């Protein structure tokens, strides 16, 4: 099932749903004909859309908003904060082309600080789907919650079968004593590749899909910090304010230490086709594995089971 198909099913069967867009219909092209007056396009006015959505939420509706991630998180920030966050209204933000998914766009259209911005607003929850199957599995739970929510949309198809989603819980793909990669969104695909390469090199590797970024699974972070020699926070977002910051805050909060390798961005990326962006910026699975291997060569020794010999 696709994002549009699920949204259509939910909205057709529940009149509380109002589908809104700021002239961005890429995900919802077939909805206007099916929803009639419950489909609202405000034009290129993200601020107006969020304000109107807050009013609808006050009247018992569930407004689902669509716009580019960069504009939902930055242009409409004050309205998300004031109209949805402060009164804690169930305004649902579907953020299109976040991170590297905005591949061909320049800095003005790149949302690589959106997690930091949105998670800084009290009451606003933040999520990121690894692929379309993950996205579809997350949506109904998020939209049924009473809180405002910011969701990084990812409709890329993969063969990975995800476990059921729960707000505030990480998806544990594997556990590792040497290295654990924590990631979310698009880069989950590349993390799977990197994990296999590292395993082939003899490392014991874990992988967590941190699809719920706020609330975050603190216990999962603390567990891997205690059991793994190195944590790698992999994200198509600035290191500041993103998953690297989340992990650091969690460790400090609980008085726990760990060796953490940030693998995010410190500048806006060069626009190109997605495969070229990943390669140029060093975010292919192979490049990720190579950088981790280079780090671990001097930082840790692989955990290898050795036989015990009696004297």
KARAKA-V188183 format. One record per pair of residues at least 24 apart in sequence whose ideal C-beta (glycine too) atoms are under 7 Angstrom apart, sorted by sequence separation. I is the first residue (numbers start at 1). J is the second residue. D is the distance in Angstrom with one decimal. If there is no record, write none. Layout:
# KARAKA-V188183
i | j | d
I | J | D
I | J | D
This chain:
# KARAKA-V188183
i | j | d
3 | 27 | 5.6
4 | 28 | 5.7
11 | 35 | 5.8
22 | 46 | 4.6
123 | 147 | 5.8
124 | 148 | 4.9
125 | 149 | 4.7
126 | 150 | 5.0
127 | 151 | 4.8
128 | 152 | 3.9
129 | 153 | 6.8
130 | 154 | 6.7
132 | 156 | 6.3
141 | 165 | 5.7
179 | 203 | 5.7
46 | 71 | 4.8
123 | 148 | 6.1
127 | 152 | 6.9
129 | 154 | 4.5
131 | 156 | 5.2
132 | 157 | 5.3
137 | 162 | 5.9
178 | 203 | 4.5
184 | 209 | 6.6
239 | 264 | 4.1
263 | 288 | 6.7
4 | 30 | 6.3
8 | 34 | 6.0
46 | 72 | 6.1
50 | 76 | 4.7
65 | 91 | 6.7
69 | 95 | 3.6
124 | 150 | 6.0
131 | 157 | 6.5
141 | 167 | 6.2
178 | 204 | 4.5
179 | 205 | 5.1
180 | 206 | 3.7
181 | 207 | 5.1
182 | 208 | 4.7
183 | 209 | 6.8
184 | 210 | 4.5
221 | 247 | 5.7
225 | 251 | 6.1
238 | 264 | 6.1
11 | 38 | 6.7
22 | 49 | 4.8
65 | 92 | 6.6
69 | 96 | 6.1
131 | 158 | 4.3
137 | 164 | 6.7
138 | 165 | 4.5
177 | 204 | 4.4
178 | 205 | 6.4
183 | 210 | 6.5
184 | 211 | 5.8
231 | 258 | 5.5
233 | 260 | 6.5
237 | 264 | 5.6
238 | 265 | 5.4
239 | 266 | 6.5
47 | 75 | 6.6
51 | 79 | 5.2
62 | 90 | 5.8
63 | 91 | 5.6
64 | 92 | 4.7
65 | 93 | 5.2
66 | 94 | 4.9
68 | 96 | 5.4
69 | 97 | 6.2
134 | 162 | 4.7
137 | 165 | 5.0
176 | 204 | 4.6
180 | 208 | 6.6
182 | 210 | 5.3
222 | 250 | 6.9
231 | 259 | 6.9
237 | 265 | 6.5
238 | 266 | 6.8
20 | 49 | 5.5
46 | 75 | 4.9
47 | 76 | 5.0
50 | 79 | 4.0
54 | 83 | 3.7
63 | 92 | 6.7
65 | 94 | 6.4
67 | 96 | 6.7
68 | 97 | 6.1
69 | 98 | 3.8
131 | 160 | 6.6
133 | 162 | 5.9
176 | 205 | 4.1
184 | 213 | 6.4
221 | 250 | 4.8
230 | 259 | 5.1
231 | 260 | 4.7
232 | 261 | 4.7
233 | 262 | 5.4
234 | 263 | 4.6
235 | 264 | 4.6
236 | 265 | 6.9
46 | 76 | 4.0
50 | 80 | 5.7
54 | 84 | 5.4
62 | 92 | 6.7
64 | 94 | 6.1
66 | 96 | 6.4
156 | 186 | 6.8
176 | 206 | 3.3
213 | 243 | 7.0
216 | 246 | 5.5
229 | 259 | 6.6
233 | 263 | 6.3
58 | 89 | 6.6
154 | 185 | 5.7
158 | 189 | 6.0
174 | 205 | 6.7
175 | 206 | 4.5
225 | 256 | 5.7
230 | 261 | 6.2
232 | 263 | 5.5
233 | 264 | 6.8
47 | 79 | 4.9
51 | 83 | 5.3
57 | 89 | 4.0
118 | 150 | 4.2
130 | 162 | 6.9
154 | 186 | 5.7
160 | 192 | 6.9
174 | 206 | 5.2
218 | 250 | 5.0
222 | 254 | 5.9
20 | 53 | 5.9
50 | 83 | 6.0
57 | 90 | 5.4
152 | 185 | 5.3
174 | 207 | 5.1
210 | 243 | 6.0
213 | 246 | 6.6
225 | 258 | 3.8
50 | 84 | 6.5
57 | 91 | 5.4
173 | 207 | 4.0
216 | 250 | 6.9
222 | 256 | 5.9
261 | 295 | 5.6
54 | 89 | 5.4
88 | 123 | 4.3
173 | 208 | 6.7
85 | 121 | 4.1
172 | 208 | 5.9
173 | 209 | 6.2
54 | 91 | 5.9
85 | 122 | 6.0
171 | 208 | 6.9
18 | 56 | 5.4
28 | 66 | 6.1
53 | 91 | 4.7
73 | 111 | 5.8
85 | 123 | 5.0
170 | 208 | 4.7
171 | 209 | 3.9
27 | 66 | 5.9
70 | 109 | 5.3
85 | 124 | 5.0
170 | 209 | 6.4
70 | 110 | 6.2
77 | 117 | 6.2
81 | 121 | 5.0
170 | 210 | 5.3
171 | 211 | 6.1
259 | 299 | 6.6
50 | 91 | 6.7
68 | 109 | 6.3
70 | 111 | 4.2
73 | 114 | 3.8
80 | 121 | 6.4
24 | 66 | 5.4
69 | 111 | 3.5
170 | 212 | 7.0
18 | 61 | 5.0
20 | 63 | 5.6
24 | 67 | 5.1
74 | 117 | 6.7
169 | 212 | 6.1
191 | 234 | 5.7
16 | 60 | 6.4
20 | 64 | 6.8
24 | 68 | 6.2
73 | 117 | 4.8
80 | 124 | 6.7
168 | 212 | 5.4
180 | 224 | 4.3
16 | 61 | 5.4
17 | 62 | 5.2
18 | 63 | 4.7
19 | 64 | 5.4
20 | 65 | 4.8
21 | 66 | 4.2
22 | 67 | 4.3
69 | 114 | 5.3
73 | 118 | 5.7
167 | 212 | 5.7
16 | 62 | 4.8
20 | 66 | 6.8
21 | 67 | 6.7
165 | 211 | 6.8
17 | 64 | 6.4
168 | 215 | 4.1
170 | 217 | 4.0
187 | 234 | 5.3
236 | 283 | 7.0
167 | 215 | 6.7
169 | 217 | 5.1
172 | 220 | 6.8
180 | 228 | 4.1
187 | 235 | 6.5
22 | 71 | 7.0
168 | 217 | 6.1
179 | 228 | 6.4
182 | 231 | 6.3
187 | 236 | 5.7
92 | 142 | 6.9
170 | 220 | 4.2
177 | 227 | 6.3
178 | 228 | 6.8
182 | 232 | 6.9
186 | 236 | 5.9
92 | 143 | 5.4
177 | 228 | 6.1
178 | 229 | 5.5
179 | 230 | 4.8
180 | 231 | 5.4
181 | 232 | 4.7
182 | 233 | 5.3
183 | 234 | 4.0
184 | 235 | 6.5
185 | 236 | 6.6
176 | 228 | 5.7
177 | 229 | 6.9
178 | 230 | 6.8
182 | 234 | 6.9
183 | 235 | 6.4
101 | 154 | 6.7
179 | 232 | 6.4
181 | 234 | 5.6
98 | 152 | 4.2
234 | 288 | 6.6
95 | 150 | 6.2
130 | 185 | 6.4
90 | 146 | 5.6
93 | 149 | 6.6
95 | 151 | 6.3
128 | 184 | 4.1
129 | 185 | 6.7
7 | 64 | 6.7
90 | 147 | 6.6
91 | 148 | 4.7
92 | 149 | 5.2
93 | 150 | 4.6
94 | 151 | 5.7
95 | 152 | 5.4
96 | 153 | 5.4
128 | 185 | 4.0
131 | 188 | 6.9
90 | 148 | 6.4
93 | 151 | 6.6
95 | 153 | 5.8
130 | 188 | 3.6
88 | 147 | 6.3
89 | 148 | 6.0
94 | 153 | 5.3
184 | 243 | 6.5
88 | 148 | 6.9
232 | 292 | 5.9
182 | 243 | 6.2
85 | 148 | 5.9
84 | 148 | 4.1
182 | 247 | 6.7
230 | 296 | 6.3
27 | 94 | 6.8
27 | 96 | 6.4
230 | 299 | 6.3
26 | 96 | 6.3
230 | 300 | 5.6
229 | 300 | 4.2
24 | 96 | 6.0
138 | 211 | 6.6
134 | 211 | 6.4
64 | 143 | 6.8
130 | 209 | 5.4
62 | 143 | 6.1
130 | 211 | 6.3
129 | 211 | 6.3
69 | 152 | 6.6
128 | 211 | 5.8
127 | 211 | 6.0
101 | 186 | 5.7
127 | 212 | 5.7
128 | 213 | 6.2
99 | 185 | 6.0
100 | 186 | 5.6
127 | 213 | 6.5
98 | 185 | 6.9
99 | 186 | 5.9
126 | 213 | 4.4
126 | 214 | 4.1
190 | 278 | 6.9
197 | 285 | 6.6
125 | 214 | 5.5
197 | 286 | 6.5
125 | 215 | 6.7
194 | 285 | 4.5
198 | 289 | 5.3
193 | 285 | 2.5
197 | 289 | 3.8
201 | 293 | 6.2
190 | 283 | 6.1
193 | 286 | 7.0
203 | 296 | 6.9
119 | 213 | 6.3
190 | 284 | 6.0
194 | 288 | 4.0
198 | 292 | 6.3
119 | 214 | 4.3
190 | 285 | 4.3
194 | 289 | 4.2
198 | 293 | 6.9
187 | 283 | 6.5
115 | 213 | 5.9
190 | 288 | 5.9
194 | 292 | 6.9
203 | 302 | 5.3
204 | 303 | 4.8
202 | 302 | 5.3
202 | 304 | 6.8
179 | 292 | 6.1
179 | 296 | 6.5
178 | 296 | 7.0
115 | 237 | 5.3
116 | 238 | 6.8
178 | 300 | 6.2
112 | 236 | 6.4
113 | 237 | 6.9
116 | 240 | 6.6
178 | 302 | 5.5
112 | 237 | 5.1
113 | 238 | 5.3
116 | 241 | 2.4
178 | 303 | 5.2
27 | 153 | 6.8
112 | 238 | 5.7
115 | 241 | 6.6
116 | 242 | 6.0
177 | 303 | 4.3
115 | 242 | 5.0
113 | 241 | 6.5
3 | 132 | 7.0
2 | 132 | 6.7
6 | 136 | 5.4
10 | 140 | 6.9
3 | 135 | 6.0
3 | 136 | 6.6
6 | 139 | 5.9
1 | 136 | 5.3
100 | 236 | 4.3
99 | 236 | 3.3
99 | 237 | 6.1
3 | 153 | 7.0
3 | 155 | 5.7
112 | 265 | 5.5
112 | 268 | 6.8
110 | 268 | 5.4
110 | 269 | 6.7
107 | 268 | 3.9
106 | 271 | 5.5
105 | 271 | 5.8
104 | 271 | 5.2
103 | 271 | 6.7
104 | 272 | 6.8
100 | 269 | 6.8
103 | 272 | 6.5
104 | 273 | 6.8
103 | 273 | 6.1
103 | 274 | 4.3
100 | 274 | 6.4
103 | 277 | 4.8
100 | 277 | 5.6
100 | 278 | 6.6
